[in-house]
Amino acid sequence: MSQTDTAALVKSLVPTTRGSDVLLRPLDARRDAADNLRSMGPAGAPYAEALAGRMDDRNPDWQRKSASVLEWMGKEGALALARKLSHRDYLVRRSAMEGLAAMSDDGAAALSAALGGDLAGGPENGARECAAQALSWMGPRGRRVLIDRCEDPRPEVRLAAVRGLGHTARESTSRGSSAPAARDSTPRGAPTPATSPRLFGEGVEHLSALARRLQDTEPGVRSAAADVLQSSGADGAAALGRAFQATSAPSQAFADQALRGMGSDGAETLAEVLRSRDANARRRAAAALQSMGQAAAKALVPRLADDCAGVRRRAAETLEQLLSGGGLGLEEVHAAAEALEKRIDD
């Protein structure tokens, strides 16, 4: 970039008149300015900070336009946006989150640094939580960062990463995703939060990472991981089922509590544990099922016809305990009694 071009660019970033403001220029001109800044590499950092300062404007449109230009700048723009995650104004933080989530590797790296408190000044005003939520909007790329940060030596980072993995699960099962809609100013070819794949339902790697956190040394991290798995449906129940059979006592306890609260998904998983080779796991699964009422009865009745005699016997014993303990509806009582009678006849 020539000295003349650089001088014009600096003047447009910190204008003396509104007419010279880069944010007033047409979209293509703003993209050209961002391309010029990106080509400067680290030397463009001061200009990125100047643009980030423009995000303090009370007008949301100016905030979004500033964030968009920074988004197109690459690494230096991403770092400037990440430093805005600690801003006192939610709208500024939200604009920074949207810009970073719409970026690729540069955005993920800056968000990872913010999540880890590795930016200058460290994490402030919930910057970790903002970074984790923005990563949850990025699909597989963001998920990989969150999974890696679940192994961070600092418990506050692990807790934020676990909560980040939980954002999409909770939102998709309640009121729908809060991931931002695509902006008109998003660069062509860039991933946008609105079109990023859903975090959950894309495989089980993140669930395995969460299940490992049930052995965390920090109680808050263990509890948060159990909560996320409990809200993740059948796949979450399966991961909890594996933790239920682990050798770690904390894993067993948190998995037991979570599965008991999952209704049919939890009961189906516990009923599968009845075929485990671990006698202690089978005993604990039967005890958990005896507290789950109708959901347990529905899961156990099909097991009376299982190919394995041991599973049939354990299912029958658990059903008998359910029947004698009460808590079943009339329909479940009749179904369980009929199934048990048929088993005896056979």
C-alpha positions as CSV (number, residue, x, y, z in Angstrom):
1,M,0.0,0.0,0.0
2,S,1.4,3.4,-0.9
3,Q,1.9,6.2,1.6
4,T,-0.9,8.1,-0.1
5,D,-3.3,5.2,0.1
6,T,-2.3,4.6,3.8
7,A,-2.9,8.3,4.6
8,A,-6.3,8.3,3.0
9,L,-7.2,5.1,4.8
10,V,-6.2,6.5,8.2
11,K,-8.2,9.7,7.5
12,S,-11.2,7.6,6.6
13,L,-11.0,5.6,9.8
14,V,-10.7,8.6,12.1
15,P,-12.6,11.2,10.1
16,T,-12.7,15.0,10.7
17,T,-15.9,15.2,8.7
18,R,-18.7,12.6,8.2
19,G,-18.2,12.8,4.5
20,S,-14.8,11.1,4.8
21,D,-16.1,8.3,7.0
22,V,-15.3,4.8,5.6
23,L,-18.5,3.5,7.2
24,L,-20.5,5.8,5.0
25,R,-19.0,4.4,1.9
26,P,-20.8,1.8,-0.3
27,L,-20.4,-1.9,0.6
28,D,-17.7,-2.6,-2.0
29,A,-15.7,0.4,-0.9
30,R,-15.8,-0.9,2.7
31,R,-14.6,-4.3,1.5
32,D,-11.8,-2.7,-0.4
33,A,-10.7,-0.8,2.7
34,A,-10.7,-4.0,4.7
35,D,-8.7,-5.8,2.0
36,N,-6.1,-3.0,2.1
37,L,-5.9,-3.3,5.9
38,R,-5.6,-7.1,5.8
39,S,-2.7,-6.9,3.4
40,M,-0.8,-4.8,5.9
41,G,-0.6,-7.7,8.4
42,P,0.4,-6.8,11.9
43,A,1.0,-3.2,10.8
44,G,-2.7,-2.9,10.4
45,A,-3.4,-3.5,14.1
46,P,-3.6,0.3,15.0
47,Y,-6.2,0.8,12.3
48,A,-8.1,-2.2,13.5
49,E,-8.2,-0.7,17.0
50,A,-9.4,2.6,15.5
51,L,-12.2,0.8,13.8
52,A,-13.0,-1.1,17.0
53,G,-13.3,2.3,18.7
54,R,-16.1,3.2,16.2
55,M,-18.1,0.3,17.6
56,D,-18.7,2.5,20.7
57,D,-21.2,4.6,18.7
58,R,-24.7,4.3,20.1
59,N,-26.1,3.7,16.7
60,P,-26.4,-0.1,16.2
61,D,-26.0,0.3,12.4
62,W,-22.5,1.9,12.9
63,Q,-21.6,-0.9,15.4
64,R,-22.5,-3.5,12.8
65,K,-20.7,-1.8,10.0
66,S,-17.6,-1.4,12.1
67,A,-17.7,-5.1,13.1
68,S,-18.2,-6.1,9.4
69,V,-15.1,-4.2,8.2
70,L,-13.1,-5.8,11.1
71,E,-14.5,-9.2,10.2
72,W,-13.1,-8.8,6.6
73,M,-9.6,-7.7,7.9
74,G,-8.5,-11.2,9.0
75,K,-6.4,-11.8,12.1
76,E,-5.9,-8.2,13.3
77,G,-9.6,-7.5,12.8
78,A,-10.5,-10.6,14.8
79,L,-8.2,-9.7,17.7
80,A,-9.7,-6.2,17.8
81,L,-13.2,-7.7,17.8
82,A,-12.3,-10.2,20.6
83,R,-11.2,-7.3,22.8
84,K,-14.7,-5.9,22.5
85,L,-16.2,-9.0,24.2
86,S,-15.6,-7.3,27.5
87,H,-17.4,-4.1,26.6
88,R,-19.9,-2.8,29.1
89,D,-22.6,-2.4,26.3
90,Y,-24.4,-5.7,25.3
91,L,-25.0,-4.4,21.8
92,V,-21.3,-3.9,21.3
93,R,-20.5,-7.3,22.7
94,R,-23.2,-8.9,20.5
95,S,-21.8,-7.2,17.3
96,A,-18.3,-8.5,18.2
97,M,-19.7,-12.0,18.7
98,E,-21.5,-12.0,15.4
99,G,-18.5,-10.7,13.5
100,L,-16.2,-13.3,15.1
101,A,-18.6,-16.2,14.6
102,A,-18.9,-15.4,10.9
103,M,-15.1,-15.6,10.4
104,S,-13.2,-18.8,9.8
105,D,-9.9,-19.8,11.5
106,D,-9.0,-16.2,12.4
107,G,-12.2,-15.8,14.3
108,A,-11.9,-19.2,16.0
109,A,-8.4,-18.4,17.1
110,A,-9.3,-15.1,18.5
111,L,-12.3,-16.5,20.3
112,S,-10.2,-19.3,21.8
113,A,-7.7,-16.7,23.1
114,A,-10.6,-14.7,24.7
115,L,-12.0,-17.9,26.2
116,G,-8.7,-18.7,27.7
117,G,-8.1,-15.2,28.9
118,D,-5.0,-14.9,26.7
119,L,-5.7,-11.5,25.3
120,A,-4.1,-8.4,26.8
121,G,-5.9,-7.5,30.1
122,G,-7.4,-11.0,30.6
123,P,-11.1,-11.9,30.7
124,E,-13.5,-9.2,32.0
125,N,-17.2,-8.7,32.2
126,G,-18.2,-12.1,31.0
127,A,-15.8,-12.1,28.0
128,R,-15.2,-15.9,28.5
129,E,-19.0,-16.6,28.3
130,C,-19.4,-14.4,25.2
131,A,-16.5,-16.2,23.5
132,A,-17.9,-19.6,24.3
133,Q,-21.4,-18.7,23.0
134,A,-19.9,-17.3,19.8
135,L,-17.9,-20.5,19.3
136,S,-21.1,-22.5,19.7
137,W,-22.5,-20.6,16.6
138,M,-19.5,-21.7,14.4
139,G,-20.4,-25.3,13.8
140,P,-17.6,-27.9,13.7
141,R,-14.8,-25.4,13.8
142,G,-16.1,-23.8,17.0
143,R,-17.0,-27.1,18.5
144,R,-13.4,-28.3,18.1
145,V,-12.1,-25.3,20.0
146,L,-14.6,-25.8,22.8
147,I,-13.7,-29.5,23.1
148,D,-10.0,-28.6,23.3
149,R,-10.7,-26.0,26.0
150,C,-12.6,-28.6,28.0
151,E,-9.1,-30.0,28.8
152,D,-7.7,-26.6,29.9
153,P,-5.8,-26.8,33.3
154,R,-7.8,-23.8,34.5
155,P,-11.3,-24.7,35.9
156,E,-12.9,-21.4,34.9
157,V,-11.9,-22.1,31.3
158,R,-13.2,-25.6,31.4
159,L,-16.5,-24.4,32.9
160,A,-17.0,-21.8,30.2
161,A,-16.2,-24.4,27.5
162,V,-18.7,-26.9,28.9
163,R,-21.3,-24.1,29.0
164,G,-20.5,-23.2,25.4
165,L,-21.1,-26.8,24.3
166,G,-24.4,-26.6,26.0
167,H,-25.7,-23.4,24.4
168,T,-27.1,-25.0,21.2
169,A,-28.6,-28.0,23.0
170,R,-30.6,-25.9,25.4
171,E,-31.7,-23.4,22.8
172,S,-32.8,-26.0,20.2
173,T,-35.0,-27.8,22.8
174,S,-36.6,-24.6,24.1
175,R,-37.3,-21.6,22.0
176,G,-35.0,-22.2,19.0
177,S,-31.5,-21.1,18.4
178,S,-30.4,-17.6,19.3
179,A,-27.6,-17.7,16.8
180,P,-27.7,-14.4,14.8
181,A,-29.2,-14.2,11.3
182,A,-26.9,-13.6,8.4
183,R,-26.0,-10.0,7.7
184,D,-26.3,-8.4,4.3
185,S,-22.7,-7.3,4.7
186,T,-21.2,-10.7,5.2
187,P,-18.4,-11.4,2.7
188,R,-19.3,-13.8,-0.1
189,G,-18.2,-17.3,0.7
190,A,-17.8,-16.7,4.4
191,P,-19.6,-19.0,6.9
192,T,-22.4,-17.3,8.7
193,P,-24.0,-18.2,12.1
194,A,-27.4,-18.7,10.4
195,T,-26.1,-21.4,8.0
196,S,-23.5,-23.0,10.3
197,P,-24.5,-26.6,11.1
198,R,-26.1,-27.3,14.5
199,L,-23.6,-28.1,17.1
200,F,-25.6,-31.1,18.5
201,G,-26.6,-34.0,16.4
202,E,-23.3,-33.9,14.3
203,G,-21.6,-36.8,16.1
204,V,-20.7,-37.8,19.6
205,E,-17.2,-36.3,20.0
206,H,-18.5,-33.4,22.0
207,L,-20.6,-35.7,24.2
208,S,-17.5,-37.9,25.0
209,A,-15.7,-34.7,26.0
210,L,-18.6,-33.7,28.3
211,A,-18.7,-37.2,29.7
212,R,-15.0,-36.9,30.6
213,R,-15.8,-33.8,32.5
214,L,-17.9,-35.8,34.9
215,Q,-14.5,-36.8,36.4
216,D,-13.4,-33.2,36.7
217,T,-11.8,-32.1,40.0
218,E,-14.1,-29.0,40.1
219,P,-17.6,-29.8,41.2
220,G,-19.1,-26.9,39.2
221,V,-17.6,-28.3,36.0
222,R,-18.9,-31.8,36.7
223,S,-22.4,-30.4,37.4
224,A,-22.5,-28.3,34.3
225,A,-21.4,-31.2,32.1
226,A,-24.1,-33.4,33.6
227,D,-26.7,-30.7,32.9
228,V,-25.7,-30.4,29.3
229,L,-25.7,-34.2,28.7
230,Q,-29.1,-34.4,30.4
231,S,-30.5,-31.9,27.9
232,S,-29.0,-33.7,24.8
233,G,-31.6,-36.4,24.4
234,A,-30.8,-40.1,23.5
235,D,-27.2,-39.3,22.5
236,G,-26.6,-37.6,25.8
237,A,-28.2,-40.5,27.7
238,A,-25.9,-42.9,25.9
239,A,-22.9,-40.9,26.9
240,L,-24.2,-40.8,30.5
241,G,-24.7,-44.6,30.3
242,R,-21.0,-45.0,29.5
243,A,-20.1,-42.7,32.4
244,F,-22.5,-44.7,34.6
245,Q,-20.4,-47.8,34.1
246,A,-17.1,-46.0,34.5
247,T,-14.7,-46.7,37.4
248,S,-14.8,-43.1,38.6
249,A,-17.1,-42.6,41.6
250,P,-17.9,-38.9,40.7
251,S,-18.8,-40.0,37.1
252,Q,-21.1,-42.7,38.4
253,A,-22.9,-40.4,40.8
254,F,-23.5,-37.6,38.3
255,A,-24.5,-40.0,35.6
256,D,-26.9,-41.7,37.9
257,Q,-28.6,-38.5,39.0
258,A,-28.8,-37.2,35.4
259,L,-30.2,-40.4,34.0
260,R,-32.9,-40.6,36.6
261,G,-34.1,-37.2,35.5
262,M,-34.2,-38.0,31.8
263,G,-37.5,-39.9,31.6
264,S,-37.7,-42.4,28.7
265,D,-34.2,-41.7,27.3
266,G,-32.7,-42.3,30.7
267,A,-34.8,-45.4,31.4
268,E,-33.8,-47.0,28.0
269,T,-30.2,-46.4,28.7
270,L,-30.4,-47.8,32.2
271,A,-32.3,-50.8,30.9
272,E,-29.4,-51.5,28.5
273,V,-27.0,-51.4,31.5
274,L,-28.8,-54.5,32.8
275,R,-26.8,-56.5,30.2
276,S,-23.5,-55.2,31.5
277,R,-20.8,-57.7,32.6
278,D,-20.3,-55.5,35.7
279,A,-22.5,-56.8,38.5
280,N,-22.2,-53.5,40.4
281,A,-23.3,-51.5,37.4
282,R,-26.3,-53.9,36.9
283,R,-27.3,-53.5,40.6
284,R,-27.1,-49.7,40.4
285,A,-29.1,-49.6,37.2
286,A,-31.8,-51.7,38.7
287,A,-31.9,-49.4,41.8
288,A,-32.2,-46.3,39.6
289,L,-34.9,-47.9,37.4
290,Q,-37.0,-48.7,40.5
291,S,-37.2,-44.9,41.2
292,M,-38.4,-44.0,37.7
293,G,-41.9,-45.3,37.6
294,Q,-43.7,-45.4,34.3
295,A,-40.7,-44.6,32.2
296,A,-38.9,-47.6,33.7
297,A,-41.8,-50.0,33.2
298,K,-42.0,-49.1,29.5
299,A,-38.3,-49.7,29.1
300,L,-38.3,-53.0,31.0
301,V,-41.2,-54.8,29.5
302,P,-39.5,-55.4,26.1
303,R,-36.5,-56.7,27.9
304,L,-38.6,-59.6,29.2
305,A,-38.2,-61.1,25.6
306,D,-34.5,-60.4,25.4
307,D,-32.3,-63.1,23.9
308,C,-30.1,-63.1,27.1
309,A,-31.6,-65.0,30.0
310,G,-29.8,-62.8,32.5
311,V,-31.3,-59.6,31.0
312,R,-34.8,-61.3,31.1
313,R,-34.3,-62.2,34.8
314,R,-33.0,-58.8,35.9
315,A,-35.8,-57.0,34.0
316,A,-38.4,-59.2,35.6
317,E,-37.0,-58.7,39.1
318,T,-36.9,-54.9,38.6
319,L,-40.5,-54.9,37.3
320,E,-41.7,-56.9,40.3
321,Q,-40.0,-54.2,42.5
322,L,-41.8,-51.5,40.6
323,L,-45.2,-53.2,40.9
324,S,-44.8,-53.8,44.6
325,G,-43.6,-50.3,45.3
326,G,-46.5,-48.5,43.6
327,G,-46.1,-45.4,41.5
328,L,-47.2,-47.0,38.2
329,G,-50.3,-46.0,36.3
330,L,-53.1,-48.5,35.8
331,E,-52.1,-49.0,32.1
332,E,-48.5,-49.7,33.1
333,V,-49.5,-52.1,35.9
334,H,-51.6,-54.1,33.5
335,A,-48.9,-54.2,30.8
336,A,-46.2,-55.2,33.3
337,A,-48.4,-57.8,35.0
338,E,-49.4,-59.3,31.7
339,A,-45.8,-59.4,30.5
340,L,-44.6,-61.0,33.7
341,E,-47.4,-63.6,33.5
342,K,-46.5,-64.4,29.9
343,R,-42.9,-64.9,30.9
344,I,-43.9,-67.4,33.6
345,D,-46.1,-69.3,31.2
346,D,-43.3,-69.5,28.6
